[in-house]
Amino acid sequence: AGGAGGGIYSTCPAIRITGGTIENCTAGTKGGGVYLSDWKATGKNAILDTTISGCTAKNGGGVYLGTYAALELQENALIKDCKLTDDEDAAGEAIYFQSGTETYTANTEGIFLYADGGRVEGTVYIGTNSFEDARNLKITNAITHTDDKPTTVFTGDVYCEGDIRGGSF
């Protein structure tokens, strides 16, 4: 088990995962199933028609997103049966967004989970985001939704210090 990204490890500006299954993968610290790039991201990462199941990590058993990354769940995306390692600081069985506390001048919207379809079974953690760029634009974190798309169903606890504007809980 590596440190991050047991199934997929990406530092690309934005990736799109379409179809298939990522299952029973393990990472030591971040993203048992999928680890997605941090503040350098310039677009949305997307997961659609993909099942992520049975994966394990300290944070983000299913999916881990670094600071200021964005994720859009679409269509038949399914994250289920993912677990955390036995650690008292572990969080986000299904999805974990790293808290944003560093100051970067970045081309990013902030920490967003676009709840545009699919199902998430397990806890979701979206940490504090206190980033302000050079223009004093306050970036907030949120679960949000795109008009005219189905909404994501969340069946576990959701911890989000920002606005929640989408999803069915």
SERO-4910 file (N, C-alpha, C, O; in steps of 0.05 Angstrom, whole numbers):
BEGIN
 pado doro    nc1    nc2    nc3   cac1   cac2   cac3    cc1    cc2    cc3    oc1    oc2    oc3
  Ala    A     17    -24      0      0      0      0     18     25      0     33     29     18
  Gly    A     15     41    -20     30     66    -22     19     87     -4     -2     83      9
  Gly    A     32    110     -4     22    132     12     -4    144      3    -20    152     19
  Ala    A     -7    146    -24    -31    159    -34    -40    145    -60    -23    135    -75
  Gly    A    -66    145    -65    -77    135    -90    -73    105    -95    -58     97   -112
  Gly    A    -87     89    -79    -85     60    -82    -93     49   -109    -82     30   -119
  Gly    A   -114     62   -121   -123     53   -147   -114     72   -169   -103     63   -189
  Ile    A   -118     98   -165   -110    119   -184    -97    141   -168   -107    151   -148
  Tyr    A    -73    150   -178    -60    173   -167    -56    193   -190    -43    187   -209
  Ser    A    -68    217   -187    -67    237   -209    -58    264   -199    -68    274   -179
  Thr    A    -39    276   -213    -31    304   -209    -38    321   -233    -27    342   -236
  Cys    A    -55    310   -250    -64    325   -274    -82    348   -266    -94    347   -244
  Pro    A    -84    369   -282   -101    392   -275   -130    384   -270   -143    395   -253
  Ala    A   -140    365   -286   -167    354   -282   -169    328   -297   -160    326   -320
  Ile    A   -181    308   -284   -185    282   -298   -214    275   -298   -230    285   -282
  Arg    A   -221    257   -317   -248    247   -319   -247    217   -319   -234    205   -336
  Ile    A   -260    205   -299   -260    176   -296   -288    167   -305   -308    173   -293
  Thr    A   -288    151   -327   -314    143   -339   -314    112   -341   -298    100   -356
  Gly    A   -333    100   -327   -337     71   -329   -317     55   -313   -296     65   -304
  Gly    A   -324     30   -309   -306     12   -295   -310     11   -265   -328     24   -254
  Thr    A   -293     -4   -252   -294     -8   -223   -266     -6   -212   -247    -16   -222
  Ile    A   -264      8   -190   -240     10   -174   -247     -2   -147   -263      9   -132
  Glu    A   -235    -26   -141   -244    -39   -117   -220    -52   -102   -200    -60   -113
  Asn    A   -225    -53    -75   -206    -66    -56   -178    -55    -58   -158    -70    -55
  Cys    A   -175    -29    -63   -149    -16    -64   -142     -4    -37   -161      3    -22
  Thr    A   -117     -1    -31   -108     10     -5    -86     30     -9    -68     26    -26
  Ala    A    -87     52      6    -66     72      7    -61     77     37    -79     77     53
  Gly    A    -36     82     44    -29     87     72    -42    111     84    -52    111    106
  Thr    A    -42    134     69    -53    158     81    -76    171     66    -95    179     78
  Lys    A    -75    173     39    -94    189     24   -105    174      0    -90    165    -17
  Gly    A   -131    172     -2   -144    162    -26   -140    132    -31   -124    125    -48
  Gly    A   -154    115    -16   -151     87    -20   -158     79    -49   -144     63    -61
  Gly    A   -180     90    -60   -188     85    -87   -175    105   -107   -163     97   -126
  Val    A   -179    131   -101   -170    152   -119   -158    175   -104   -170    184    -84
  Tyr    A   -135    184   -112   -123    209   -102   -122    229   -125   -110    223   -146
  Leu    A   -134    253   -121   -135    273   -142   -120    298   -133   -120    305   -110
  Ser    A   -107    309   -152    -89    332   -150    -99    355   -131   -123    357   -126
  Asp    A    -81    371   -122    -87    392   -103    -91    419   -116   -102    420   -138
  Trp    A    -83    440   -103    -89    468   -111    -80    475   -139    -89    495   -150
  Lys    A    -63    459   -151    -54    465   -179    -77    459   -199    -74    467   -222
  Ala    A    -98    446   -190   -119    439   -208   -132    464   -220   -137    484   -206
  Thr    A   -137    463   -246   -150    486   -260   -177    480   -270   -190    497   -282
  Gly    A   -187    456   -265   -214    449   -274   -226    428   -256   -213    420   -236
  Lys    A   -250    419   -262   -264    400   -246   -254    372   -253   -250    365   -276
  Asn    A   -250    355   -232   -246    327   -236   -274    315   -237   -292    325   -224
  Ala    A   -278    294   -253   -305    282   -255   -304    252   -253   -285    239   -263
  Ile    A   -323    241   -239   -327    212   -237   -355    206   -246   -374    216   -234
  Leu    A   -358    189   -267   -385    182   -276   -385    153   -285   -365    143   -296
  Asp    A   -408    140   -281   -411    112   -289   -388     94   -279   -380     75   -292
  Thr    A   -378    101   -255   -355     86   -243   -363     78   -215   -376     93   -200
  Thr    A   -355     54   -207   -359     45   -180   -332     44   -166   -313     32   -176
  Ile    A   -331     56   -142   -307     55   -125   -317     41    -99   -334     51    -85
  Ser    A   -306     17    -94   -316      2    -71   -294    -14    -57   -274    -22    -69
  Gly    A   -298    -17    -30   -280    -34    -14   -252    -23    -11   -234    -38     -4
  Cys    A   -248      3    -16   -221     15    -15   -216     26     13   -235     33     28
  Thr    A   -190     28     21   -183     37     48   -160     56     48   -141     53     33
  Ala    A   -161     77     66   -139     95     70   -144    110     97   -166    107    108
  Lys    A   -125    124    107   -129    140    132   -149    162    127   -168    165    142
  Asn    A   -147    177    105   -166    197     98   -175    192     69   -158    188     51
  Gly    A   -201    192     65   -212    187     39   -209    158     30   -194    152     12
  Gly    A   -223    141     44   -222    112     37   -228    108      7   -215     92     -6
  Gly    A   -248    122     -3   -256    120    -31   -241    140    -48   -227    133    -67
  Val    A   -245    166    -42   -233    188    -58   -221    209    -40   -234    217    -20
  Tyr    A   -197    218    -46   -184    240    -32   -178    262    -52   -166    257    -73
  Leu    A   -186    286    -45   -179    310    -62   -162    329    -46   -169    336    -23
  Gly    A   -140    338    -58   -122    357    -45   -134    384    -43   -156    389    -54
  Thr    A   -120    402    -31   -129    430    -26   -138    443    -52   -124    443    -72
  Tyr    A   -162    454    -52   -174    469    -74   -180    453    -99   -184    465   -120
  Ala    A   -182    427    -97   -190    411   -120   -221    411   -120   -234    415   -100
  Ala    A   -232    406   -144   -261    404   -146   -268    377   -159   -254    366   -175
  Leu    A   -291    366   -150   -300    340   -160   -329    342   -168   -346    352   -153
  Glu    A   -336    331   -191   -363    328   -200   -371    299   -202   -358    284   -217
  Leu    A   -391    291   -187   -402    264   -189   -426    265   -208   -443    283   -205
  Gln    A   -426    247   -227   -447    247   -248   -458    220   -253   -446    199   -245
  Glu    A   -481    219   -265   -494    195   -275   -494    173   -255   -505    177   -233
  Asn    A   -483    150   -261   -484    127   -243   -460    123   -226   -453    101   -219
  Ala    A   -446    145   -218   -423    142   -201   -432    130   -174   -453    137   -164
  Leu    A   -416    112   -163   -423     99   -138   -398     96   -121   -378     84   -130
  Ile    A   -399    106    -97   -377    102    -78   -389     88    -54   -407     99    -41
  Lys    A   -379     63    -48   -392     48    -27   -371     30    -13   -350     23    -25
  Asp    A   -378     22     11   -363      2     26   -333      9     30   -317     -9     33
  Cys    A   -326     34     29   -298     42     33   -294     47     63   -312     53     78
  Lys    A   -269     43     72   -263     44    100   -239     62    106   -224     70     88
  Leu    A   -236     68    132   -213     84    141   -195     65    157   -204     46    169
  Thr    A   -170     72    157   -151     57    174   -158     63    203   -171     82    209
  Asp    A   -148     46    221   -153     49    249   -136     72    261   -115     66    272
  Asp    A   -145     96    258   -130    120    266   -150    140    277   -170    146    263
  Glu    A   -145    151    300   -165    170    312   -169    195    296   -190    209    299
  Asp    A   -150    203    279   -152    227    263   -163    222    235   -165    240    219
  Ala    A   -171    197    229   -180    190    202   -208    202    197   -224    206    216
  Ala    A   -213    209    171   -239    221    164   -246    214    135   -229    210    119
  Gly    A   -272    215    130   -282    212    102   -280    184     91   -263    179     73
  Glu    A   -296    166    101   -296    139     89   -299    139     59   -284    126     45
  Ala    A   -319    154     49   -325    156     20   -308    177      6   -294    171    -13
  Ile    A   -309    202     16   -296    224      3   -283    242     25   -296    248     45
  Tyr    A   -259    252     19   -245    270     37   -233    293     21   -217    288      2
  Phe    A   -240    318     27   -228    341     15   -209    353     36   -217    359     58
  Gln    A   -184    356     29   -164    368     47   -171    397     53   -180    411     36
  Ser    A   -168    405     78   -173    432     86   -154    451     71   -130    444     67
  Gly    A   -163    474     64   -147    494     50   -139    516     69   -155    533     76
  Thr    A   -114    517     77   -104    538     95    -80    553     84    -73    574     94
  Glu    A    -68    543     63    -45    556     52    -54    579     34    -77    580     25
  Thr    A    -36    599     30    -42    621     12    -28    617    -14     -4    617    -15
  Tyr    A    -43    614    -35    -33    611    -62    -48    630    -80    -71    636    -76
  Thr    A    -35    639   -101    -49    653   -122    -54    632   -143    -37    624   -158
  Ala    A    -79    622   -143    -85    599   -160   -110    605   -177   -127    620   -169
  Asn    A   -111    592   -200   -134    594   -217   -153    572   -209   -154    550   -221
  Thr    A   -169    577   -188   -186    556   -178   -212    568   -166   -212    591   -158
  Glu    A   -232    552   -165   -258    561   -154   -258    556   -124   -274    568   -110
  Gly    A   -242    538   -114   -243    531    -86   -251    502    -83   -250    487   -102
  Ile    A   -257    493    -59   -265    466    -54   -294    462    -60   -311    473    -46
  Phe    A   -300    447    -81   -328    442    -88   -333    413    -94   -316    400   -108
  Leu    A   -355    403    -84   -364    376    -92   -390    381   -107   -410    388    -95
  Tyr    A   -390    377   -133   -413    381   -150   -430    355   -148   -422    334   -159
  Ala    A   -453    357   -135   -470    334   -130   -490    331   -154   -513    337   -151
  Asp    A   -479    322   -176   -495    321   -201   -503    293   -210   -507    287   -233
  Gly    A   -505    275   -191   -514    248   -197   -499    227   -182   -479    232   -169
  Gly    A   -509    202   -183   -496    180   -170   -504    177   -141   -523    189   -132
  Arg    A   -488    161   -127   -494    155    -99   -468    152    -83   -448    141    -93
  Val    A   -468    163    -59   -445    162    -41   -455    149    -15   -471    160      0
  Glu    A   -444    125     -9   -451    110     16   -426    111     34   -406     99     28
  Gly    A   -429    126     56   -406    129     74   -402    159     80   -415    176     68
  Thr    A   -385    164     99   -381    192    108   -366    209     87   -349    199     73
  Val    A   -373    234     87   -360    254     70   -349    276     88   -363    286    105
  Tyr    A   -324    283     83   -311    305     99   -301    326     80   -285    321     62
  Ile    A   -311    351     84   -301    374     69   -292    394     89   -308    406    103
  Gly    A   -265    398     90   -253    414    111   -256    444    108   -267    454     88
  Thr    A   -245    458    127   -245    487    127   -229    498    104   -208    487     97
  Asn    A   -238    519     91   -224    532     69   -221    561     76   -240    576     77
  Ser    A   -196    570     82   -192    598     90   -174    612     70   -161    632     78
  Phe    A   -173    603     45   -156    615     25   -167    642     15   -191    645     11
  Glu    A   -149    662     13   -155    687      0   -133    692    -20   -110    693    -12
  Asp    A   -139    696    -45   -118    701    -64   -110    731    -65   -120    746    -49
  Ala    A    -93    738    -84    -82    765    -85   -104    786    -89    -99    810    -83
  Arg    A   -127    779   -100   -149    798   -104   -168    799    -81   -189    812    -82
  Asn    A   -161    786    -58   -178    785    -35   -205    772    -41   -225    779    -28
  Leu    A   -205    754    -59   -230    739    -66   -232    716    -46   -215    698    -45
  Lys    A   -253    716    -30   -256    695    -10   -266    670    -24   -287    671    -37
  Ile    A   -252    649    -21   -259    623    -32   -274    607    -10   -264    605     12
  Thr    A   -297    596    -16   -312    580      3   -314    552     -6   -311    546    -30
  Asn    A   -318    534     12   -322    506      5   -352    499      6   -367    511     21
  Ala    A   -360    480    -11   -388    474    -12   -394    448    -25   -378    437    -40
  Ile    A   -418    438    -20   -430    418    -37   -450    433    -54   -467    447    -43
  Thr    A   -448    431    -80   -465    447    -97   -477    429   -119   -472    405   -120
  His    A   -492    441   -137   -507    425   -157   -509    441   -182   -511    466   -181
  Thr    A   -507    428   -205   -510    441   -231   -539    438   -240   -551    417   -239
  Asp    A   -551    461   -247   -579    460   -256   -583    440   -279   -565    435   -294
  Asp    A   -607    428   -280   -615    409   -301   -600    383   -300   -601    368   -320
  Lys    A   -587    376   -278   -574    350   -275   -587    336   -251   -597    349   -233
  Pro    A   -586    309   -251   -597    295   -227   -579    302   -203   -557    311   -206
  Thr    A   -589    296   -180   -573    302   -155   -561    277   -144   -571    255   -148
  Thr    A   -539    280   -129   -526    257   -116   -541    250    -91   -549    268    -76
  Val    A   -543    225    -85   -555    215    -60   -533    208    -41   -515    192    -47
  Phe    A   -533    220    -17   -514    215      4   -528    199     26   -548    208     36
  Thr    A   -517    176     33   -530    159     54   -516    160     80   -526    149    100
  Gly    A   -492    171     81   -476    173    106   -475    201    117   -487    219    105
  Asp    A   -461    205    139   -457    231    150   -441    249    132   -422    239    119
  Val    A   -448    274    130   -433    294    114   -423    316    133   -440    328    147
  Tyr    A   -397    321    134   -385    342    149   -375    363    130   -357    358    114
  Cys    A   -388    386    130   -381    407    111   -382    434    125   -403    442    135
  Glu    A   -360    449    126   -360    475    139   -369    497    121   -369    521    129
  Gly    A   -376    491     96   -385    511     77   -414    507     71   -429    494     86
  Asp    A   -423    520     50   -451    518     41   -457    492     29   -440    480     15
  Ile    A   -481    482     33   -491    458     19   -514    467      2   -535    476     12
  Arg    A   -511    465    -25   -532    475    -43   -541    453    -62   -554    458    -82
  Gly    A   -535    428    -56   -543    406    -74   -541    380    -59   -529    378    -38
  Gly    A   -553    359    -71   -552    333    -59   -577    326    -44   -592    343    -36
  Ser    A   -581    300    -41   -603    289    -26   -591    274     -3   -574    256     -7
  Phe    A   -600    280     22   -586    269     45   -606    251     61   -598    240     82
***
